Amino acid sequence: MGPRLDGDLLSITRSAAAAGVQDGLFSKEEATEEKALKMTIDQYGPVSPAVVPVLNDLAALQRYCAQYSKAEQNNKWGLAIREKNFGSQDLLVAESLDALAGTQVDLGRYAEAEESYQRAAKIQEKDPAALALTLLDLGRLYLLMGKPDEAMSLLKRSLEIHEKAWGPEDPRLVADLEAFAKASAAKSDFDSAEEALKRALTLRQKALSPAHPDIANSLTQLADLYQTSGKAKEAQEYYQKAFKIQNNFLSNADFRSLPVLHAAAMTEFKLGKLKDAEALLNTILKVRKETYGPSHPMVAFGLEDLAAVYEARQLNGKAIVDLKEAKTILEKIFDPGHPEILNVEKRLKNISK
């Protein structure tokens, strides 16, 4: 899947729609975008380049609504318009290929997404700024595909391009550094991963207030690395630092607060505060059902999180129930063999042994 972030602001130019998305009103704003698309087609025609930005926004909303096939159709429509009007090597064509690749990742069609990203990157060799973002996305895809060597090569180049463009102290480098750290950890190069994550933490600390949730995210990533590399004491120390920040946000359980609430729940889980994590995850699940509907992948992911807590509490029966419900939701949305479905099946098999 793509990034599992609740409440991210989509790149929608219409301010009313953007405000609605921030509040989780995806279906309502999807209807707004569909009306905008009809008006644009009526004015300019169905193959005009003016249609493409609206198609991109609509596809982005459809991804939030788990309507991935519709999103893919609109991504391909926009790509075809740009290829017809500008030729196959135009930078706007590369932009459309990037958008299509993101939807293909959601659909679990990693090989197709890889091809789309590679096509975009070839075009963007003449535009380093656009190229770096595509390399970053393709590197993340290779991590999903279990190809850390390929990921590392691309992520190094993306980081180098951004450092040259922005300077070594720019907080926008955090995304590159965190992806680079994941690739390093996947190759068991924990020293390089730690160096990158500490640098990312420092950049965030210089740019943000001490109590900002993004700083907690950096602390958590360092803690996860220490846990993976066998440094349990350091891991607990950083988890506690992260939760001290996250705890300030627990009183507000609405859609906008979901990212930090979920991060806090995962921190509690890793600190061994299992009942607290369970209670918070149930709150998050309730808000997700109200926002996305009961049959959305975000609900399935919430059930998977709860199942992990139940497993840790040795409540395997409850874990199995939640994993089966998650699997049912995912099977309604994705084709058989989707990586998310396979992951749940693997967990069910392991827990049933």
Rosetta blueprint (number, residue, H / E / L):
1 M L
2 G L
3 P L
4 R L
5 L L
6 D L
7 G L
8 D L
9 L L
10 L L
11 S L
12 I L
13 T L
14 R L
15 S H
16 A H
17 A H
18 A H
19 A H
20 G H
21 V H
22 Q H
23 D L
24 G L
25 L L
26 F H
27 S H
28 K H
29 E H
30 E H
31 A H
32 T H
33 E H
34 E H
35 K H
36 A H
37 L H
38 K H
39 M H
40 T H
41 I H
42 D H
43 Q H
44 Y H
45 G L
46 P L
47 V L
48 S L
49 P L
50 A L
51 V H
52 V H
53 P H
54 V H
55 L H
56 N H
57 D H
58 L H
59 A H
60 A H
61 L H
62 Q H
63 R H
64 Y H
65 C L
66 A L
67 Q L
68 Y H
69 S H
70 K H
71 A H
72 E H
73 Q H
74 N H
75 N H
76 K H
77 W H
78 G H
79 L H
80 A H
81 I H
82 R H
83 E H
84 K H
85 N H
86 F H
87 G L
88 S L
89 Q L
90 D L
91 L H
92 L H
93 V H
94 A H
95 E H
96 S H
97 L H
98 D H
99 A H
100 L H
101 A H
102 G H
103 T H
104 Q H
105 V H
106 D H
107 L L
108 G L
109 R L
110 Y H
111 A H
112 E H
113 A H
114 E H
115 E H
116 S H
117 Y H
118 Q H
119 R H
120 A H
121 A H
122 K H
123 I H
124 Q H
125 E H
126 K H
127 D L
128 P H
129 A H
130 A H
131 L H
132 A H
133 L H
134 T H
135 L H
136 L H
137 D H
138 L H
139 G H
140 R H
141 L H
142 Y H
143 L H
144 L H
145 M L
146 G L
147 K L
148 P H
149 D H
150 E H
151 A H
152 M H
153 S H
154 L H
155 L H
156 K H
157 R H
158 S H
159 L H
160 E H
161 I H
162 H H
163 E H
164 K H
165 A H
166 W H
167 G L
168 P L
169 E L
170 D L
171 P H
172 R H
173 L H
174 V H
175 A H
176 D H
177 L H
178 E H
179 A H
180 F H
181 A H
182 K H
183 A H
184 S H
185 A H
186 A H
187 K L
188 S L
189 D L
190 F H
191 D H
192 S H
193 A H
194 E H
195 E H
196 A H
197 L H
198 K H
199 R H
200 A H
201 L H
202 T H
203 L H
204 R H
205 Q H
206 K H
207 A H
208 L L
209 S L
210 P L
211 A L
212 H L
213 P H
214 D H
215 I H
216 A H
217 N H
218 S H
219 L H
220 T H
221 Q H
222 L H
223 A H
224 D H
225 L H
226 Y H
227 Q H
228 T H
229 S L
230 G L
231 K L
232 A H
233 K H
234 E H
235 A H
236 Q H
237 E H
238 Y H
239 Y H
240 Q H
241 K H
242 A H
243 F H
244 K H
245 I H
246 Q H
247 N H
248 N H
249 F H
250 L L
251 S L
252 N L
253 A L
254 D L
255 F H
256 R H
257 S H
258 L H
259 P H
260 V H
261 L H
262 H H
263 A H
264 A H
265 A H
266 M H
267 T H
268 E H
269 F H
270 K H
271 L L
272 G L
273 K L
274 L H
275 K H
276 D H
277 A H
278 E H
279 A H
280 L H
281 L H
282 N H
283 T H
284 I H
285 L H
286 K H
287 V H
288 R H
289 K H
290 E H
291 T H
292 Y H
293 G L
294 P L
295 S L
296 H L
297 P H
298 M H
299 V H
300 A H
301 F H
302 G H
303 L H
304 E H
305 D H
306 L H
307 A H
308 A H
309 V H
310 Y H
311 E H
312 A H
313 R L
314 Q L
315 L L
316 N H
317 G H
318 K H
319 A H
320 I H
321 V H
322 D H
323 L H
324 K H
325 E H
326 A H
327 K H
328 T H
329 I H
330 L H
331 E H
332 K H
333 I H
334 F L
335 D L
336 P L
337 G L
338 H L
339 P H
340 E H
341 I H
342 L H
343 N H
344 V H
345 E H
346 K H
347 R H
348 L H
349 K H
350 N H
351 I H
352 S L
353 K L
